[in-house]
Structures are given as C-alpha cells and as structure tokens.
Amino acid sequence: MSAETAGPRDIEATELQQLLETGEPVTLVDVREPFEWDIANLGAFGAVLIPMGDVMDRFDELDRETHVVVYCRTGGRSARVARFLATRGYARVYNLAGGINGWAREVDPGMQTY
C-alpha cells in the first residue's frame, strides 16, 4: 500500500485489517448517520463519526499525513467522500470496499449488519 495513486482507491476489509495491525497511523472516518454508528462501527480502532453532510465543514480535522480510510454501510457514500477528500489534497485516502457490512462479512462476522 505504499504506492500512492492520483486519486482514492478501494481498500478491502482484510487489507485494512492488515494495515491496522502494522500500527501505522490510520484515520478511520465513518460518514454514516449517528443512528447507523450505533448499530455497528469501528470505534474500537479509533474511527471518528463525521456524517456525510458535515464533511465539507469538517474535513480539515483530518490528518493529511496519515492513511485516511472512509467508510459507510456498503461503500457508496464513502466513495463520494473519498473522491472529495482527494480533491482537497488528501493523497492517501481510501474507500472501504463493501463498507462496514464488508468489514463484518470479511473480518468480524459477529458484527451486526443492516
């Protein structure tokens, strides 16, 4: 994952798990709504909740020097946010393929899906 591309790319849940295990700084951004966060989230890994509607006002809160992984339920909303962040100078931004449901399916089968 050290090779950087011009825009955001998808990261598979298992790739994210491996990245988290390296201890390298990763900023996880959940762009869902608070009620969705309450169902399932990656807060145990330091994820922050910034609903999609708030991203334009809050994107400067994110560290441009780390990997920034954006996720939602299935990957659609987060893909749009990842593209937005890339246009704002975030060089290492990724969209979690399959979203939190993909994480549950591939990494944490005990996690609730919806």
C-alpha positions as CSV (number, residue, x, y, z in Angstrom):
1,M,0.0,0.0,0.0
2,S,3.0,2.3,-0.1
3,A,2.4,3.1,-3.8
4,E,0.2,6.2,-3.9
5,T,-2.1,6.9,-6.8
6,A,-3.6,10.1,-8.1
7,G,-7.0,9.5,-6.5
8,P,-8.7,7.4,-3.9
9,R,-8.8,3.7,-4.3
10,D,-10.8,1.0,-2.6
11,I,-9.3,-0.9,0.2
12,E,-10.6,-4.4,1.0
13,A,-11.5,-5.1,4.7
14,T,-8.8,-7.6,5.0
15,E,-6.2,-5.1,3.7
16,L,-7.5,-2.5,6.2
17,Q,-7.2,-5.1,9.0
18,Q,-3.5,-5.8,8.0
19,L,-2.8,-2.0,7.8
20,L,-4.3,-1.5,11.3
21,E,-2.2,-4.4,12.6
22,T,1.1,-2.7,11.5
23,G,0.5,0.1,13.9
24,E,1.0,2.7,11.2
25,P,-1.3,5.8,11.8
26,V,-4.7,5.4,10.1
27,T,-7.6,7.8,10.3
28,L,-10.9,6.0,10.0
29,V,-13.8,8.2,9.1
30,D,-17.4,6.9,9.3
31,V,-19.6,9.1,7.1
32,R,-22.9,7.4,8.2
33,E,-25.5,9.0,10.4
34,P,-25.3,8.7,14.2
35,F,-28.1,6.0,14.4
36,E,-26.1,3.9,11.9
37,W,-22.9,4.3,14.1
38,D,-25.0,3.0,17.0
39,I,-25.7,-0.3,15.1
40,A,-22.0,-1.1,14.2
41,N,-18.8,0.9,14.0
42,L,-15.0,0.8,14.0
43,G,-14.7,3.0,17.1
44,A,-12.5,0.3,18.7
45,F,-9.9,1.2,16.1
46,G,-10.2,5.0,16.7
47,A,-12.9,5.7,14.0
48,V,-14.5,9.1,14.1
49,L,-18.0,9.9,13.0
50,I,-18.4,12.7,10.5
51,P,-21.7,12.3,8.8
52,M,-21.5,12.9,5.0
53,G,-23.5,16.1,5.3
54,D,-20.8,17.5,7.7
55,V,-17.7,16.6,5.7
56,M,-17.4,19.8,3.8
57,D,-17.3,21.8,7.1
58,R,-15.1,19.4,9.0
59,F,-12.6,17.8,6.5
60,D,-9.7,20.0,7.8
61,E,-10.0,18.0,11.1
62,L,-8.4,15.0,9.3
63,D,-4.7,14.5,9.2
64,R,-3.4,14.7,5.7
65,E,-0.2,12.8,6.6
66,T,-1.9,9.6,7.6
67,H,-3.8,7.0,5.6
68,V,-7.4,8.2,5.7
69,V,-9.9,5.3,5.2
70,V,-13.5,6.4,4.7
71,Y,-16.4,4.0,5.2
72,C,-20.2,3.9,5.3
73,R,-22.7,1.0,5.2
74,T,-21.8,-0.5,1.8
75,G,-19.2,1.9,0.2
76,G,-21.3,4.3,-1.9
77,R,-21.4,7.3,0.3
78,S,-17.8,6.8,1.4
79,A,-16.6,6.6,-2.2
80,R,-18.0,10.0,-2.9
81,V,-16.4,11.4,0.3
82,A,-13.1,9.8,-0.6
83,R,-13.2,11.5,-4.0
84,F,-14.0,14.8,-2.4
85,L,-11.0,14.4,0.1
86,A,-8.7,13.6,-2.8
87,T,-9.6,16.9,-4.5
88,R,-8.7,18.6,-1.2
89,G,-5.2,17.3,-1.1
90,Y,-5.5,14.0,0.8
91,A,-3.0,11.9,-1.0
92,R,-3.5,8.6,0.9
93,V,-7.3,8.4,1.0
94,Y,-9.1,5.1,0.6
95,N,-12.7,3.9,0.4
96,L,-13.5,0.8,2.4
97,A,-14.9,-1.6,-0.2
98,G,-18.2,-3.0,1.0
99,G,-18.3,-0.6,3.9
100,I,-19.0,-1.7,7.5
101,N,-21.0,-4.6,6.1
102,G,-18.0,-5.7,4.2
103,W,-15.9,-5.5,7.3
104,A,-18.4,-7.6,9.2
105,R,-18.5,-10.1,6.3
106,E,-14.8,-10.4,5.9
107,V,-13.2,-9.6,9.2
108,D,-15.7,-9.6,12.1
109,P,-18.6,-12.0,11.4
110,G,-20.0,-11.2,14.9
111,M,-20.6,-7.6,14.0
112,Q,-24.2,-6.6,13.3
113,T,-25.1,-5.8,9.7
114,Y,-28.1,-3.9,8.4
